[in-house]
Amino acid sequence: MAAPTFELAGLTVALGGREVLRGVDLRVERGEAVALVGPSGAGKTTLLRVLGGSLLPLRGTARIDGIDLAALRPRGRRAVRARLGFVHQDHSLVPVLRVAQNVLAGRLGRFGFLGGLRRVLLARRAELAEVHTLLERVGIGEKLFQRTDTLSGGQQQRVAIARALYQQPTALLADEPVASVDPARARDLVALLTRLAREEGLTLVASLHDLDLAREFFPRIVGLRGGGVTYDGAGAGLTDDIAGSLYRLAGLTLEDVGA
């Protein structure tokens, strides 16, 4: 039986001398789609950084595809991280580069510096064709050679999704991927992200501010508060009472989080 994509046991993470996550147990099977919800400061971004292999635990274990990253040398950890696609809230694109170049940068982690630079600046026809196909799948195929800083926020996020898919990842991680777009475009982007993950057979873990979107598109929701998991179950099981207790201590109402 294949190992789960992500497996955390007794995970504690400290940043700046403060424990941001404490005693977290989490298992995400291959192909699952999981939404992380909770108030600001609950630990969602830190948890995604652990799943992405960029943070190691203070205590406990974090395994990706059955591999304990803490037991690897830096080169081994980089190889594992290269198999994970990350969609950032701020897109993390290079504004002055063309859309195609930003997507091509998705495989930089798999090549040395010179090899990666060649692929970004001097792409071959077959590589551009592959990028164009991905851009068509995310709905902006006509933007292939456009400067990235001329795109709208929603279009830039679609470039970021295409770049993550170009990595040929085993899993997608998304940190508040729709925070910078309006509600209508946010729904379209979440629908796109979850559909592409299903089509590619990828594990998907995304943090979301909007509870309605989490309930609509994700079969499983993990609720965080104060660095710990307070809910882990079906979206339909996240009732207003449970959601209210999750956000109440942060001074928020359900209207603030789209519920």
Buried (B, 14 or more C-beta within 10 A) or exposed (E): EEEBBBBBBEBBBBEEEEBBBBBBEBEBBBBBBBBBBBBEBBBBBBBBBBBBBEBBBBEBBBBBBEBEBEEBEEEEBEBBBBBBBBBBBEBBBEEEBBBBBBBBBBBBBBBEEEEBEBBBEEBEEEBBEBBBEBBEBBBBBEBBEBBBEEBEBBBBBBBBBBBBBBBBBBBBBBBBBBBBBEEEBBBBBBEBBBEBBEEBEBBBBBBBBBBBBBBBBBBBBBBBBBBBBBBBEEBEEBEEEBBBBBBEEBEBEBEEBBB
